């Protein structure tokens, strides 16, 4: 089972904006991080799960990591945003690991994000301890 990571979709104004940014890269989208994750080898084949407005909204498969000339690292991503069943997630700085068993599943064929619970409702039910 691959290891995943979560990261805030910083500067994205909407999920559509994030999708557009990812798809604007022909072969590979690059996210920059200051430090190489200690468990980076486990993450190749996993995904970066994007957080938007305190909700996991989609994922981009991780292809690998490469170091830049300035010492920072690129997270090499497939330039796609795969829709998932949204799940509340508190904001955090940088990235965090996400175990495969805790990752939300992809939306199935014919399933629409509108079929999933609205993020605000999911957050409130989680806050109340009901989900």
C-alpha positions in Angstrom: 0.0 0.0 0.0 1.4 3.4 -1.0 1.7 6.3 1.4 0.0 9.5 0.5 0.3 13.1 1.5 -2.1 16.0 2.0 -1.4 19.6 1.1 -3.4 22.8 1.0 -4.3 23.9 -2.6 -2.6 27.2 -1.8 -3.5 30.1 -4.1 -6.3 28.1 -5.9 -9.5 30.0 -5.9 -11.7 26.9 -6.5 -11.3 23.2 -7.3 -11.8 24.1 -11.0 -8.9 26.6 -10.7 -6.7 23.8 -9.2 -7.7 21.4 -12.0 -6.9 24.0 -14.6 -3.4 24.6 -13.1 -2.6 20.9 -13.0 -3.9 20.3 -16.6 -1.9 23.3 -17.9 1.2 21.2 -17.5 1.7 18.9 -20.5 3.6 16.0 -18.9 4.2 16.7 -15.2 3.1 19.2 -12.6 5.7 20.2 -10.1 5.0 21.2 -6.5 7.8 22.7 -4.5 8.6 21.8 -0.9 11.5 22.8 1.4 12.3 19.4 2.6 12.3 15.9 1.2 9.8 13.7 3.1 11.6 11.1 5.2 9.2 8.4 3.8 9.4 9.7 0.2 10.2 6.2 -1.3 6.9 4.9 0.1 5.1 7.8 -1.5 6.0 7.0 -5.1 2.8 5.5 -6.5 0.7 7.2 -3.8 -1.1 10.5 -4.3 -1.1 14.1 -3.1 -4.5 14.8 -1.7 -5.5 18.4 -2.1 -7.2 20.4 0.7 -9.5 23.2 -0.3 -11.6 25.1 2.3 -10.9 22.5 5.0 -11.9 19.6 2.8 -10.1 16.9 0.8 -11.4 17.5 -2.7 -9.2 15.4 -5.1 -5.9 13.8 -5.6 -2.9 13.8 -8.0 -0.7 10.7 -8.3 2.9 11.2 -7.2 5.5 10.2 -9.7 8.6 11.0 -7.7 10.8 13.7 -6.1 13.7 15.7 -7.6 16.0 18.2 -5.9 16.3 21.7 -7.3 19.5 23.6 -7.6 18.6 25.8 -4.6 18.2 22.7 -2.3 14.4 22.6 -2.3 12.5 19.7 -3.7 10.0 19.2 -6.5 7.1 16.8 -5.9 6.5 15.4 -9.4 2.8 14.9 -10.0 0.6 13.6 -12.8 -1.1 16.7 -14.2 -4.6 15.5 -13.3 -7.1 16.1 -10.4 -8.9 12.8 -9.7 -12.2 13.5 -8.0 -12.7 11.8 -4.6 -15.4 11.5 -2.0 -14.8 14.8 -0.1 -13.7 14.4 3.5 -13.2 17.2 6.1 -9.5 17.9 6.8 -8.1 20.7 9.0 -5.7 23.1 7.4 -2.0 22.7 8.1 1.3 24.1 6.9 3.3 22.2 4.5 2.3 18.6 3.9 1.3 15.6 6.1 1.3 11.9 5.5 -1.9 10.1 4.9 -2.1 6.3 5.2 -3.8 4.4 2.4 -6.6 3.1 4.7 -7.4 6.7 5.8 -7.6 8.1 2.2 -11.0 8.8 0.8 -11.9 6.7 -2.2 -12.2 8.0 -5.8 -15.7 8.8 -7.1 -16.9 5.9 -9.1 -17.9 5.9 -12.8 -21.2 7.8 -13.1 -20.8 9.2 -9.6 -20.8 12.9 -9.4 -19.2 15.1 -6.7 -22.7 16.4 -6.1 -23.6 12.8 -5.0 -21.1 13.1 -2.2 -21.9 14.9 1.1 -21.4 18.7 0.8 -18.1 19.7 2.5 -19.8 22.1 5.0 -22.2 19.4 6.1 -19.5 16.8 6.4 -17.4 19.3 8.5 -20.3 20.0 10.9 -21.2 16.3 11.3 -17.5 15.5 12.0 -17.4 18.3 14.6 -20.5 16.8 16.2 -18.9 13.4 16.2 -21.5 11.9 14.0 -19.2 10.7 11.2 
